[in-house]
Amino acid sequence: MSNPICVIGAGIVGVSTALWLQRQGQRVILIDRDTPGQAASYGNAGLIAQWASVPVNTPGIWRDLPSMLFNPKSALFIRWKYLPKMIPWLTQFMMNATDTKARAVTKSLHGLLYDAVDQHKNLARGTPVEKWIADSKFSYIYKTRADYEASSYSWNLKRELGFEPQLFQGHEVQEQEPNLGQGIGFMAQLSGHGHILNPGEYVRNLALVFEQQGGTFIQTTVTDFTKSNGTVTAVLTEQGPIECSNVVVTSGIWSKSLMQRLGLNIPLETERGYHIMFKNASGKPSHPLMAAGKFAITPMGDDLRCAGTVELGGLDLPRSSAPLDIIRDFIKIALPNLEAQDTTEWMGFRPSTPDSMPLIGNITGTNIYTGFGHQHMGLTAGPKTGQILAQMMTNHPINADYSAFDPNRYT
């Protein structure tokens, strides 16, 4: 019997990859230092964001970045102590902020995201995990129409992809969402989307399905690799070596250090994201919202999760209060009647590339595959990324062009 495929990282991308490989008849070992569904797969906003193809670094960022960095009400924060380490990444990030590049990235990401709700349903179909997937509308909410019009570049690109919002103004907003406060004067609503009711449990239960169907999960830390002529022959862990036929790196931000051990320096940086969970909440919206592009407001059963903002600050610095304050301040305006029995706070790490696109594919000349760097789209794109990787590794035909995500662009 040939050696198994080792998938390193049991977030949504890794678990999806393991499941799709298993369905292709492959023997798979899933490895993570934590239990499945932790880190960003646990703390994300829960959105299946198939409209989220427009990158953050659009041309307007050249104009907006200074005010975003110094405005305490902005959703972008930077830990100045960490800034020197980020200069090479930020330089590349800003050089990609052109109309030509933004349109190319948007087109590529749309091909990855546009059918994300169906991809999640296909992954979970026939399992108890289906109950975590909810169909929903999705609305961007703004204080004024002028705030909406300030994001016209992004909305125009969305319209070109077929995402035409229904617009509501003044009292029409509260007719759509009665719990929204009078301080919200404009809404742009999209239909036919979805969200996950409990992201951490969703991924954890997908991993249980993988194990129940014969897959192996090992909770341990990967320390290194054994290589021979560019081929990884074993994954070295704290529990000992695990021989493998192929290795897939799906470890989010921690993929950077693993790739370095494989001799590859990938420009991956950390976007620190935050959430506040309102437990047993009343006064919630009926469907997910985006607060003027700053953070998401997602009903999750009896609870409400407000998640988002961006803080550039690496992995090691303690969490900040300012991003959480932004969320609280806006929620007071948006949902004045929100009440909760308790609240919890969280900070996690998004893996971000300077061109705003993940690395999906094979490192040429090796048996190393990559599935990381999804920024804000990890939950959304996880199932499809896993399917693409499984098709590549089993030589099944792929009916679309995903070459823009080729990891060799950084090797």
C-alpha angles and dihedrals in degrees: 000000000000121000117270127255111255117216111194112205127041101212122115094288095048095043091047091050092049092050095048092047089050090052088053089059097258127143107236136188115197115204131192136152088225132043114277119281099031132126114025092353088062102041105039125117093261094235123145088213103191090156093057099097098118111096124231092238099070119152092269091066090081088064098036104040098082093051091043092054096047100034109094089206093057121107090228119084132175130198100223091205088065097043098095090058091051099050096096092048094043091050091056091042092055094044087059091056097102131118092243093051094042091054093048092049092046091053093049095046091047089060089055099042111030096092097034096128090055090045091056091047091049091051094050099035115131094013133097087250091079090083091071094062116087129186112227150156118248126214135189109214126203137180091232141007088248089062089054092048090051087069094050094123092061094042092050090055090049090051091052087058092051100263101131110173126216107233126219127184137187115342090000088075093060090044087061096040111018093188093061114105126240088254088075105079104165137042133184109197130196123194133209102043137116148209141204117252095210114008097190094049090043093058093039091054092046087056090051089054088051091053094043089055092055103275123137125231119191120189105211142112120263109227104175147324137255110228135187121185092338094314122115107226098174141013110226114217140169086261093052137271122324114202114222143181094210135002127216119197111209100150101126113221090354088064088082094068092043091053090049088057086054089053097257125121107206117187096234120152136185124254105190110216128192138203140187117205116206105204122214089356131184126195091048126153117256095235138017120291137193113220103224091304093302104099143338126257108206128179109219108185108286091352137070123217122199107191138166142058121132126247120181105209115115129240104293109051117095119257121272132233097216098076090049090048090054090055094047094047094051093044090057088059099037099042108021093167096051112130128175137182091225143349133217130194131213140181125197143165129256117200108231133187124203091242093049093239131110126241109246121167148036127322101235114253094015140080090238119119127188134210109167144095098073095144107193094353103066097111092040097049099033100098095045093045089053092050093049091051092047091051092049093049095048095041093243115155117263113211097206140051112256096161091120087073094052107139091214089079085080100039 
